[in-house]
Amino acid sequence: MLNVLRSGGHMMPEFDIHLQCTVCEGSGKIENLRHGVDAHGPWVDITDQECHECDEGFRYVGREYYDSVTDLKADYPESMVLRI
């Protein structure tokens, strides 16, 4: 683990940062739409599938060091964070 020191010799907390997925709008699922025409006329089939761009609605941004969650939220206001 990399130690990041602030001035004064204190270690800065490390955070994992996740943002809501813009592809599925945080639902973790996207609609799969199929349509066509057969002997009975036009048809539409809508099914949900897992979003391939995220993990349960959130996309991992990375791990960064901040003095506080408040400072982190200033840079990533819509994030979900986990202090390491």
C-alpha positions as CSV (number, residue, x, y, z in Angstrom):
1,M,0.0,0.0,0.0
2,L,1.3,3.4,-0.9
3,N,1.4,5.9,2.0
4,V,0.5,9.5,1.1
5,L,1.5,12.1,3.7
6,R,0.1,15.5,4.0
7,S,2.1,18.4,5.4
8,G,2.6,17.7,9.1
9,G,3.4,14.0,8.5
10,H,-0.2,12.7,8.8
11,M,-1.4,10.0,6.4
12,M,-4.2,11.0,4.0
13,P,-7.2,8.6,3.9
14,E,-7.5,6.5,0.8
15,F,-10.9,6.1,-1.0
16,D,-12.4,3.9,-3.7
17,I,-14.6,6.0,-5.9
18,H,-17.6,4.8,-7.9
19,L,-19.9,6.9,-10.1
20,Q,-23.5,6.1,-11.2
21,C,-23.5,4.5,-14.6
22,T,-24.7,6.8,-17.3
23,V,-25.6,3.9,-19.7
24,C,-28.2,2.3,-17.4
25,E,-28.8,5.4,-15.2
26,G,-27.8,3.4,-12.1
27,S,-30.3,0.6,-12.5
28,G,-27.7,-2.0,-13.5
29,K,-30.0,-3.2,-16.3
30,I,-30.6,-2.0,-19.8
31,E,-33.6,-2.8,-22.0
32,N,-33.1,-5.0,-25.0
33,L,-35.6,-4.2,-27.7
34,R,-36.3,-6.5,-30.6
35,H,-39.1,-6.0,-33.2
36,G,-40.2,-7.3,-36.5
37,V,-43.2,-8.5,-38.5
38,D,-44.4,-12.1,-38.9
39,A,-47.5,-13.8,-40.2
40,H,-49.5,-12.3,-37.3
41,G,-48.4,-8.8,-37.9
42,P,-45.8,-6.5,-36.1
43,W,-44.3,-7.7,-32.8
44,V,-42.1,-6.1,-30.1
45,D,-40.1,-8.0,-27.5
46,I,-38.6,-6.0,-24.6
47,T,-36.3,-7.8,-22.1
48,D,-34.0,-6.5,-19.4
49,Q,-30.3,-7.5,-19.4
50,E,-27.4,-6.7,-17.2
51,C,-25.5,-3.5,-18.1
52,H,-22.1,-4.4,-19.4
53,E,-20.6,-1.0,-18.6
54,C,-21.0,-1.2,-14.8
55,D,-21.3,-3.3,-11.7
56,E,-24.9,-3.1,-10.3
57,G,-25.4,0.5,-11.4
58,F,-22.0,1.9,-10.5
59,R,-18.8,2.3,-12.5
60,Y,-15.4,2.1,-10.7
61,V,-13.4,5.4,-11.1
62,G,-10.3,4.5,-9.1
63,R,-8.6,4.9,-5.8
64,E,-7.6,8.4,-4.6
65,Y,-6.3,10.2,-1.5
66,Y,-8.3,13.0,0.1
67,D,-8.2,14.8,3.5
68,S,-11.9,14.2,3.9
69,V,-15.1,12.9,2.3
70,T,-16.1,16.6,2.0
71,D,-13.0,17.3,-0.2
72,L,-13.7,14.2,-2.3
73,K,-17.3,15.2,-2.8
74,A,-16.2,18.6,-4.1
75,D,-14.5,16.8,-7.0
76,Y,-17.0,13.9,-7.3
77,P,-20.4,15.2,-6.1
78,E,-22.4,12.3,-7.4
79,S,-20.0,9.6,-6.2
80,M,-20.4,6.6,-3.9
81,V,-17.2,6.3,-1.9
82,L,-15.6,3.7,0.3
83,R,-12.8,4.6,2.7
84,I,-10.0,2.1,2.6
